[in-house]
Amino acid sequence: MLATLRPMRRVFYSTGSTAARGTCCDRLVAMDQRRCLSSLSPLELRLKIRNEDPSIKTTTGLAYGFQQANVLLLPSALAKDFEAFCRNNTAPLPLLYVSKAGDSSGGPLAQNADIRTDISQYCVYEHGRMLKTVSSLREYSNPLKDMLCFFLGCSFGFEGKLKEAGVPIRNVEQRKNVSMYRTSVSCVPAGVFRCPLVVMLRYVPAEMLDTAVEISHLNPLAHGAPVHIGDPALLGIQDLSRPEYGDAVDPQPGDVPVFWACGVTSIEAVLSTKPALAFSHSPGCMFLTDLPDSSSPEGLSHQSLDPLLTPLSFRLSQRPLFYSLASKRAVRKIRELEKIIAEDPGDRGISAIVLQDELLLSCLALSHASSVAITTGFPTHYMHNPPDETDGPPGAVAMANMLLSLGKQVTMVSDRRGLQLNQDLIDDAVRSGVLSAPVPLVTFEDNGPDSAVRFLCHDGDVSKPRYDHLVAIERSGRAADGNYYNMRGINIKHLVDPIDDLFIAAKGIPGISTTGIGDGGNELGMGKMKEKVKSLMPKGDLIASDVPADYAITCGVSNWGGYAVACGLFLLQTCPSHQRYLKKGLGLNRTAPPEETQRWTSGLPSVDKEESFLSTLVRFGVRSGKTGNLAMEVDGLTFYPTHSELIARLLKVTHST
């Protein structure tokens, strides 16, 4: 492990002492020196570094407006593998330039440069162990003749733009090096190179997250947009006060921890590969280039960035703190989907209880999930057998099909009384091609106070959740009095298992998020807006669900919410900005094979599939919710034209450019 760099010795004395006054003066002098240095050009700064000017330790806060570079010098025999490693991991290792063997100039990156002297501190490695740090590599001129120099972009390159936009640079304010951490995330290997991802932390005020994200996104050669925002434990980082490289930086009230992929990943690659001899910059001591921070080096293919791919940030949870990113284009489309499904052809008055962006937030959370449990079933027709309605199962199956196409694990949770019916429906959906593969079907019973936790977590251990997202669509929701009511105010508790307990228990289990989809306010998850339901919906005081979900999607018909979730997941799967964040900027150099993109497309709902599944429901005796008709209708609205046209509109938005 490299020694932690300390850019300035900090000593504290009692107030009023002579030593304290001296230290204060030293600090003022240091600040004046830094201000003078910040006005110098990269060339002037390189010359100072070459002359070993003691005022330059780290380069954070210097050469604003210009790219800075991580540097790694490797034997030529390893060059091909390392270049492939960089191509596989573009976020931590954005290649600016690769020199020829023995070339000590900065090539097109800098004039009058000498890579042997123009970095304030170098690290020397022998067989994967850091031997020492030096201020010059001149004594290694002979072995350098067979070495290539890799110049990799650095986040210091967008510090100037952050400062111009008013985003505070906390480490500069505190006169510290940035904090860099080894993560539990593995880079995509290439040849002999494999290692964990290293990330760099910057604290950003919550209200300035989108500014910081956009500025860094527009500089992909300086690591681009963040790869994680929120709880460091989600990256395997247990203690922010103990960075592997650099200094611990103190947050200010209202700050959010934001992590960018870091070029020090290249040092981890050296430590794991163990070449006989290698050199790198010392973390925080970068090579200053003459490239403006908005440019690309000569000879490097770099297309202008589509402004609609600029990411926006969204907080998905507070415990653990976690944000996600999605492009402006994907966000706009998902918001269009939300408007469509909020239409109310049945005149139920649901527009009054709609919460904005719940569809977007749910889709983002589901995109990050790996194992999803879906439940549906509203036995409103208590005098019929089966008592269920046609709203709910089609939307549940549509979501399940898209989640399966994305490679996620899906489980369906059923009432015991409806177990055989739901199994028959799943089997028929698989046979007809509505569902791409069978989905496990389970039930939940209340056998004691820990039943829900044991159901949700392996061995009842809340640190080992079995699912990371629960979805309820048109599922009877428990009212404040403990009963379950249909829209007419009839108590149907005898037909409903206590699946609500799973949503209640999930609130206390970090890592499990929940979505409720409904169209009346008496569905599981709609407790998020129960006060609105009580005051604005018919019989609201009686029927309102008391159990909230993290995300509550309100629609004219609940099935529409399931269709929209499937479309939203497709949009995120095909959103480069979201996928980059999802994959931590790793493994993005490949184009998805045609069969993979076809699988995602086939995961979408369609008019034919939904018509087929609705006819299956009718064949099994499932009735329309509002009218009780055993016909091709949902909530009293016939499939043609109401539902068919809405599905077509959702797909048009999904596939639009």
Buried (B, 14 or more C-beta within 10 A) or exposed (E): EBEBBBBBEEEEEEEEEEEBEEBEEEEEEBEEBBEEBBEBEBBEBBBBBBEEBEEBBBBBBBBBBBBBBBBBBBBEEBBEBBBBBBBBBBBBBBBBBBBEEEBBBBBBBBEEBBBBBBBBBBBBBEEEEBEEBBBBBEEBEEBBEEBBBBBBBBBBBBBBBBBEEEBBBBBBEBBBBBBBBBBEBEBBBBBBBBBBBBBBBBBBBEEBBBBBBBBBBBBBBBBBBBBBBBBBBBBEBEEBEEBBBBBBBBBEEEBBBBBBBBBBBBBBBBBBBEBEBBBBBBBBBBBBBBBEBEBBBEEEEEEEEEEEBBBBBBBBBEEEBBBBBBBBBBBBBBBBBBEBBBBBEBEBEBEBBBBEBBBBBBBBBBBBBEBBBBBBBBBBBEEBEBBBBBBBBBBBBBBBBBBBBBEBBBBBBBBEBBEEBBBEBBEBBBEBEBBBEEBEBEBBEEEEEEBBBBBBBEEEEBEEBBBBBBBBBBBBBBBBEEBBBBBEEEBBBEBBBBBBBBBBBBBEBBBBBBBBBBBBBBBBBBBBBBEBBBEBBBBBEBBBBBBBBBBBBBBBBBBBBBBBBBBBBBBBBBBBBBBBBBBBBBBBEEEEEEEEEEBBBBBBBBBEBBBBBBBBBBEBBBBBBBEBBBBBBBBBBBBEEBBBEBBEBBBEBBBEE
